[in-house]
Amino acid sequence: MLVRSFIPGFVIASTACLLAACGAPHGVAHSGTHVSSHYEPVCVGTDLVDCGARCDDGDAIACNDLGVLLRNAPAKERNARAAVIAFRRSCDRHFGPGCRNLAGQIETGDGARNDVLLASKLYAIACDHGDLPACTRLGVLFAMGRGVVEDRLLAAVLLSTACDAGEREACGRRDALGLQTEATRTSAEPAP
């Protein structure tokens, strides 16, 4: 199921088209088709130069790791805008966690213009690439009607699917939002 298809008017060629003018596509280092949200970082420590070089060479995971390093750096060295650029490069290369991290920055307005609708679209892309935390966050947005039209049934499906796949936060969010009953009711209904 493509989660994107549930967001009205959602048509996108790439995040570059979402965030700026559509241009030449970026190279794809990792195909990204259903990349797990649990991945092994390629950049460890704080070597931003090496990580940046790997990102420049087309490594989507390195771009995501660079964004994380920039976003989580101590206050003096923190650069949210550069983190957004790194996450965008990762997402453009179809890496689900990069799309999720980009969505988070945009949803909170950290280094980018606050735009919950755009964030929901990016969470949907990440979810479609198998990123369970993105599915969880998107489910919460649908449950609350934040940036998207409220759809508690879709929220229940997203959160239950992520929960069933082992994403504990999804289980807690689903239960806290009172969506477990809706998800159970939907799965128990006979097929037409």
C-alpha positions as protocol buffer text, in pm:
chain_id: "A"
residue {
  index: 1
  type: MET
  ca { x: 0 y: 0 z: 0 }
}
residue {
  index: 2
  type: LEU
  ca { x: 136 y: 342 z: -89 }
}
residue {
  index: 3
  type: VAL
  ca { x: 58 y: 568 z: 203 }
}
residue {
  index: 4
  type: ARG
  ca { x: 101 y: 867 z: -26 }
}
residue {
  index: 5
  type: SER
  ca { x: -218 y: 774 z: -207 }
}
residue {
  index: 6
  type: PHE
  ca { x: -420 y: 860 z: 105 }
}
residue {
  index: 7
  type: ILE
  ca { x: -314 y: 1225 z: 105 }
}
residue {
  index: 8
  type: PRO
  ca { x: -547 y: 1418 z: -129 }
}
residue {
  index: 9
  type: GLY
  ca { x: -369 y: 1588 z: -415 }
}
residue {
  index: 10
  type: PHE
  ca { x: -42 y: 1412 z: -340 }
}
residue {
  index: 11
  type: VAL
  ca { x: 158 y: 1404 z: -659 }
}
residue {
  index: 12
  type: ILE
  ca { x: 534 y: 1421 z: -630 }
}
residue {
  index: 13
  type: ALA
  ca { x: 831 y: 1331 z: -843 }
}
residue {
  index: 14
  type: SER
  ca { x: 1091 y: 1395 z: -573 }
}
residue {
  index: 15
  type: THR
  ca { x: 1148 y: 1600 z: -262 }
}
residue {
  index: 16
  type: ALA
  ca { x: 1332 y: 1847 z: -481 }
}
residue {
  index: 17
  type: CYS
  ca { x: 995 y: 1924 z: -641 }
}
residue {
  index: 18
  type: LEU
  ca { x: 843 y: 1969 z: -296 }
}
residue {
  index: 19
  type: LEU
  ca { x: 1111 y: 2194 z: -158 }
}
residue {
  index: 20
  type: ALA
  ca { x: 1218 y: 2392 z: -464 }
}
residue {
  index: 21
  type: ALA
  ca { x: 1179 y: 2398 z: -839 }
}
residue {
  index: 22
  type: CYS
  ca { x: 1188 y: 2060 z: -1012 }
}
residue {
  index: 23
  type: GLY
  ca { x: 1522 y: 2012 z: -1180 }
}
residue {
  index: 24
  type: ALA
  ca { x: 1759 y: 1738 z: -1276 }
}
residue {
  index: 25
  type: PRO
  ca { x: 1724 y: 1436 z: -1050 }
}
residue {
  index: 26
  type: HIS
  ca { x: 1995 y: 1365 z: -795 }
}
residue {
  index: 27
  type: GLY
  ca { x: 2194 y: 1044 z: -824 }
}
residue {
  index: 28
  type: VAL
  ca { x: 2063 y: 749 z: -630 }
}
residue {
  index: 29
  type: ALA
  ca { x: 2320 y: 575 z: -413 }
}
residue {
  index: 30
  type: HIS
  ca { x: 2078 y: 337 z: -242 }
}
residue {
  index: 31
  type: SER
  ca { x: 1767 y: 231 z: -428 }
}
residue {
  index: 32
  type: GLY
  ca { x: 1575 y: 289 z: -107 }
}
residue {
  index: 33
  type: THR
  ca { x: 1289 y: 58 z: -190 }
}
residue {
  index: 34
  type: HIS
  ca { x: 1158 y: -47 z: 151 }
}
residue {
  index: 35
  type: VAL
  ca { x: 1475 y: 41 z: 340 }
}
residue {
  index: 36
  type: SER
  ca { x: 1439 y: -52 z: 705 }
}
residue {
  index: 37
  type: SER
  ca { x: 1432 y: 226 z: 960 }
}
residue {
  index: 38
  type: HIS
  ca { x: 1690 y: 26 z: 1154 }
}
residue {
  index: 39
  type: TYR
  ca { x: 2014 y: 81 z: 967 }
}
residue {
  index: 40
  type: GLU
  ca { x: 2382 y: 93 z: 1049 }
}
residue {
  index: 41
  type: PRO
  ca { x: 2515 y: 452 z: 1044 }
}
residue {
  index: 42
  type: VAL
  ca { x: 2818 y: 502 z: 821 }
}
residue {
  index: 43
  type: CYS
  ca { x: 2937 y: 819 z: 994 }
}
residue {
  index: 44
  type: VAL
  ca { x: 3028 y: 785 z: 1358 }
}
residue {
  index: 45
  type: GLY
  ca { x: 3169 y: 1043 z: 1592 }
}
residue {
  index: 46
  type: THR
  ca { x: 3185 y: 1399 z: 1474 }
}
residue {
  index: 47
  type: ASP
  ca { x: 3393 y: 1382 z: 1155 }
}
residue {
  index: 48
  type: LEU
  ca { x: 3174 y: 1617 z: 953 }
}
residue {
  index: 49
  type: VAL
  ca { x: 3429 y: 1655 z: 672 }
}
residue {
  index: 50
  type: ASP
  ca { x: 3452 y: 1282 z: 598 }
}
residue {
  index: 51
  type: CYS
  ca { x: 3077 y: 1240 z: 635 }
}
residue {
  index: 52
  type: GLY
  ca { x: 3014 y: 1537 z: 404 }
}
residue {
  index: 53
  type: ALA
  ca { x: 3250 y: 1390 z: 144 }
}
residue {
  index: 54
  type: ARG
  ca { x: 3066 y: 1058 z: 156 }
}
residue {
  index: 55
  type: CYS
  ca { x: 2736 y: 1242 z: 116 }
}
residue {
  index: 56
  type: ASP
  ca { x: 2879 y: 1437 z: -179 }
}
residue {
  index: 57
  type: ASP
  ca { x: 2977 y: 1103 z: -334 }
}
residue {
  index: 58
  type: GLY
  ca { x: 2612 y: 999 z: -332 }
}
residue {
  index: 59
  type: ASP
  ca { x: 2582 y: 796 z: -11 }
}
residue {
  index: 60
  type: ALA
  ca { x: 2227 y: 851 z: 115 }
}
residue {
  index: 61
  type: ILE
  ca { x: 2302 y: 707 z: 458 }
}
residue {
  index: 62
  type: ALA
  ca { x: 2600 y: 940 z: 497 }
}
residue {
  index: 63
  type: CYS
  ca { x: 2377 y: 1237 z: 407 }
}
residue {
  index: 64
  type: ASN
  ca { x: 2129 y: 1133 z: 676 }
}
residue {
  index: 65
  type: ASP
  ca { x: 2409 y: 1080 z: 929 }
}
residue {
  index: 66
  type: LEU
  ca { x: 2552 y: 1423 z: 842 }
}
residue {
  index: 67
  type: GLY
  ca { x: 2214 y: 1580 z: 905 }
}
residue {
  index: 68
  type: VAL
  ca { x: 2188 y: 1405 z: 1242 }
}
residue {
  index: 69
  type: LEU
  ca { x: 2537 y: 1523 z: 1339 }
}
residue {
  index: 70
  type: LEU
  ca { x: 2456 y: 1882 z: 1240 }
}
residue {
  index: 71
  type: ARG
  ca { x: 2117 y: 1880 z: 1411 }
}
residue {
  index: 72
  type: ASN
  ca { x: 2243 y: 1726 z: 1734 }
}
residue {
  index: 73
  type: ALA
  ca { x: 2569 y: 1920 z: 1761 }
}
residue {
  index: 74
  type: PRO
  ca { x: 2638 y: 2138 z: 2066 }
}
residue {
  index: 75
  type: ALA
  ca { x: 2468 y: 2479 z: 2046 }
}
residue {
  index: 76
  type: LYS
  ca { x: 2772 y: 2665 z: 1907 }
}
residue {
  index: 77
  type: GLU
  ca { x: 2822 y: 2414 z: 1627 }
}
residue {
  index: 78
  type: ARG
  ca { x: 2457 y: 2327 z: 1563 }
}
residue {
  index: 79
  type: ASN
  ca { x: 2338 y: 2412 z: 1212 }
}
residue {
  index: 80
  type: ALA
  ca { x: 1971 y: 2325 z: 1158 }
}
residue {
  index: 81
  type: ARG
  ca { x: 1961 y: 2472 z: 806 }
}
residue {
  index: 82
  type: ALA
  ca { x: 2259 y: 2260 z: 695 }
}
residue {
  index: 83
  type: ALA
  ca { x: 2092 y: 1957 z: 859 }
}
residue {
  index: 84
  type: VAL
  ca { x: 1780 y: 2020 z: 649 }
}
residue {
  index: 85
  type: ILE
  ca { x: 1993 y: 2029 z: 334 }
}
residue {
  index: 86
  type: ALA
  ca { x: 2167 y: 1702 z: 428 }
}
residue {
  index: 87
  type: PHE
  ca { x: 1836 y: 1531 z: 509 }
}
residue {
  index: 88
  type: ARG
  ca { x: 1694 y: 1654 z: 179 }
}
residue {
  index: 89
  type: ARG
  ca { x: 1987 y: 1504 z: -10 }
}
residue {
  index: 90
  type: SER
  ca { x: 1932 y: 1174 z: 172 }
}
residue {
  index: 91
  type: CYS
  ca { x: 1559 y: 1180 z: 98 }
}
residue {
  index: 92
  type: ASP
  ca { x: 1621 y: 1267 z: -267 }
}
residue {
  index: 93
  type: ARG
  ca { x: 1821 y: 945 z: -278 }
}
residue {
  index: 94
  type: HIS
  ca { x: 1514 y: 754 z: -150 }
}
residue {
  index: 95
  type: PHE
  ca { x: 1641 y: 679 z: 201 }
}
residue {
  index: 96
  type: GLY
  ca { x: 1340 y: 656 z: 433 }
}
residue {
  index: 97
  type: PRO
  ca { x: 1508 y: 776 z: 754 }
}
residue {
  index: 98
  type: GLY
  ca { x: 1641 y: 1080 z: 566 }
}
residue {
  index: 99
  type: CYS
  ca { x: 1287 y: 1167 z: 456 }
}
residue {
  index: 100
  type: ARG
  ca { x: 1160 y: 1119 z: 811 }
}
residue {
  index: 101
  type: ASN
  ca { x: 1429 y: 1343 z: 957 }
}
residue {
  index: 102
  type: LEU
  ca { x: 1360 y: 1606 z: 692 }
}
residue {
  index: 103
  type: ALA
  ca { x: 990 y: 1588 z: 774 }
}
residue {
  index: 104
  type: GLY
  ca { x: 1064 y: 1635 z: 1143 }
}
residue {
  index: 105
  type: GLN
  ca { x: 1268 y: 1948 z: 1076 }
}
residue {
  index: 106
  type: ILE
  ca { x: 993 y: 2092 z: 857 }
}
residue {
  index: 107
  type: GLU
  ca { x: 714 y: 1994 z: 1095 }
}
residue {
  index: 108
  type: THR
  ca { x: 883 y: 2181 z: 1379 }
}
residue {
  index: 109
  type: GLY
  ca { x: 1021 y: 2468 z: 1169 }
}
residue {
  index: 110
  type: ASP
  ca { x: 1376 y: 2383 z: 1275 }
}
residue {
  index: 111
  type: GLY
  ca { x: 1602 y: 2507 z: 996 }
}
residue {
  index: 112
  type: ALA
  ca { x: 1315 y: 2527 z: 750 }
}
residue {
  index: 113
  type: ARG
  ca { x: 978 y: 2693 z: 711 }
}
residue {
  index: 114
  type: ASN
  ca { x: 717 y: 2525 z: 932 }
}
residue {
  index: 115
  type: ASP
  ca { x: 479 y: 2334 z: 703 }
}
residue {
  index: 116
  type: VAL
  ca { x: 291 y: 2040 z: 853 }
}
residue {
  index: 117
  type: LEU
  ca { x: 127 y: 1945 z: 522 }
}
residue {
  index: 118
  type: LEU
  ca { x: 468 y: 1917 z: 354 }
}
residue {
  index: 119
  type: ALA
  ca { x: 597 y: 1724 z: 656 }
}
residue {
  index: 120
  type: SER
  ca { x: 306 y: 1479 z: 626 }
}
residue {
  index: 121
  type: LYS
  ca { x: 394 y: 1418 z: 262 }
}
residue {
  index: 122
  type: LEU
  ca { x: 755 y: 1351 z: 354 }
}
residue {
  index: 123
  type: TYR
  ca { x: 651 y: 1118 z: 637 }
}
residue {
  index: 124
  type: ALA
  ca { x: 438 y: 933 z: 379 }
}
residue {
  index: 125
  type: ILE
  ca { x: 737 y: 894 z: 148 }
}
residue {
  index: 126
  type: ALA
  ca { x: 948 y: 763 z: 436 }
}
residue {
  index: 127
  type: CYS
  ca { x: 668 y: 530 z: 546 }
}
residue {
  index: 128
  type: ASP
  ca { x: 636 y: 398 z: 190 }
}
residue {
  index: 129
  type: HIS
  ca { x: 1011 y: 321 z: 208 }
}
residue {
  index: 130
  type: GLY
  ca { x: 954 y: 110 z: 519 }
}
residue {
  index: 131
  type: ASP
  ca { x: 1052 y: 364 z: 787 }
}
residue {
  index: 132
  type: LEU
  ca { x: 833 y: 262 z: 1083 }
}
residue {
  index: 133
  type: PRO
  ca { x: 892 y: 575 z: 1295 }
}
residue {
  index: 134
  type: ALA
  ca { x: 768 y: 782 z: 998 }
}
residue {
  index: 135
  type: CYS
  ca { x: 455 y: 566 z: 976 }
}
residue {
  index: 136
  type: THR
  ca { x: 403 y: 628 z: 1346 }
}
residue {
  index: 137
  type: ARG
  ca { x: 440 y: 1005 z: 1315 }
}
residue {
  index: 138
  type: LEU
  ca { x: 209 y: 1012 z: 1011 }
}
residue {
  index: 139
  type: GLY
  ca { x: -48 y: 807 z: 1201 }
}
residue {
  index: 140
  type: VAL
  ca { x: -41 y: 1062 z: 1482 }
}
residue {
  index: 141
  type: LEU
  ca { x: -89 y: 1348 z: 1233 }
}
residue {
  index: 142
  type: PHE
  ca { x: -392 y: 1172 z: 1081 }
}
residue {
  index: 143
  type: ALA
  ca { x: -535 y: 1097 z: 1427 }
}
residue {
  index: 144
  type: MET
  ca { x: -508 y: 1463 z: 1524 }
}
residue {
  index: 145
  type: GLY
  ca { x: -597 y: 1611 z: 1186 }
}
residue {
  index: 146
  type: ARG
  ca { x: -274 y: 1807 z: 1194 }
}
residue {
  index: 147
  type: GLY
  ca { x: -161 y: 1905 z: 842 }
}
residue {
  index: 148
  type: VAL
  ca { x: -399 y: 1650 z: 693 }
}
residue {
  index: 149
  type: VAL
  ca { x: -771 y: 1582 z: 715 }
}
residue {
  index: 150
  type: GLU
  ca { x: -842 y: 1386 z: 1033 }
}
residue {
  index: 151
  type: ASP
  ca { x: -879 y: 1018 z: 951 }
}
residue {
  index: 152
  type: ARG
  ca { x: -881 y: 802 z: 1262 }
}
residue {
  index: 153
  type: LEU
  ca { x: -926 y: 481 z: 1065 }
}
residue {
  index: 154
  type: LEU
  ca { x: -615 y: 547 z: 855 }
}
residue {
  index: 155
  type: ALA
  ca { x: -432 y: 653 z: 1171 }
}
residue {
  index: 156
  type: ALA
  ca { x: -531 y: 323 z: 1333 }
}
residue {
  index: 157
  type: VAL
  ca { x: -410 y: 126 z: 1033 }
}
residue {
  index: 158
  type: LEU
  ca { x: -76 y: 312 z: 1018 }
}
residue {
  index: 159
  type: LEU
  ca { x: -13 y: 281 z: 1390 }
}
residue {
  index: 160
  type: SER
  ca { x: -126 y: -82 z: 1410 }
}
residue {
  index: 161
  type: THR
  ca { x: 85 y: -181 z: 1111 }
}
residue {
  index: 162
  type: ALA
  ca { x: 394 y: -16 z: 1261 }
}
residue {
  index: 163
  type: CYS
  ca { x: 314 y: -167 z: 1601 }
}
residue {
  index: 164
  type: ASP
  ca { x: 273 y: -515 z: 1454 }
}
residue {
  index: 165
  type: ALA
  ca { x: 612 y: -471 z: 1282 }
}
residue {
  index: 166
  type: GLY
  ca { x: 777 y: -404 z: 1619 }
}
residue {
  index: 167
  type: GLU
  ca { x: 767 y: -24 z: 1651 }
}
residue {
  index: 168
  type: ARG
  ca { x: 688 y: 14 z: 2021 }
}
residue {
  index: 169
  type: GLU
  ca { x: 619 y: 385 z: 2003 }
}
residue {
  index: 170
  type: ALA
  ca { x: 342 y: 311 z: 1751 }
}
residue {
  index: 171
  type: CYS
  ca { x: 177 y: 73 z: 1998 }
}
residue {
  index: 172
  type: GLY
  ca { x: 187 y: 332 z: 2273 }
}
residue {
  index: 173
  type: ARG
  ca { x: 60 y: 612 z: 2050 }
}
residue {
  index: 174
  type: ARG
  ca { x: -221 y: 397 z: 1912 }
}
residue {
  index: 175
  type: ASP
  ca { x: -334 y: 299 z: 2260 }
}
residue {
  index: 176
  type: ALA
  ca { x: -298 y: 653 z: 2401 }
}
residue {
  index: 177
  type: LEU
  ca { x: -508 y: 792 z: 2116 }
}
residue {
  index: 178
  type: GLY
  ca { x: -773 y: 525 z: 2170 }
}
residue {
  index: 179
  type: LEU
  ca { x: -726 y: 380 z: 1822 }
}
residue {
  index: 180
  type: GLN
  ca { x: -676 y: 16 z: 1911 }
}
residue {
  index: 181
  type: THR
  ca { x: -1049 y: -48 z: 1897 }
}
residue {
  index: 182
  type: GLU
  ca { x: -1077 y: 108 z: 1550 }
}
residue {
  index: 183
  type: ALA
  ca { x: -786 y: -96 z: 1419 }
}
residue {
  index: 184
  type: THR
  ca { x: -929 y: -416 z: 1563 }
}
residue {
  index: 185
  type: ARG
  ca { x: -1274 y: -342 z: 1426 }
}
residue {
  index: 186
  type: THR
  ca { x: -1130 y: -281 z: 1078 }
}
residue {
  index: 187
  type: SER
  ca { x: -925 y: -602 z: 1073 }
}
residue {
  index: 188
  type: ALA
  ca { x: -1218 y: -804 z: 1207 }
}
residue {
  index: 189
  type: GLU
  ca { x: -1465 y: -687 z: 940 }
}
residue {
  index: 190
  type: PRO
  ca { x: -1530 y: -951 z: 675 }
}
residue {
  index: 191
  type: ALA
  ca { x: -1406 y: -881 z: 327 }
}
residue {
  index: 192
  type: PRO
  ca { x: -1682 y: -798 z: 75 }
}
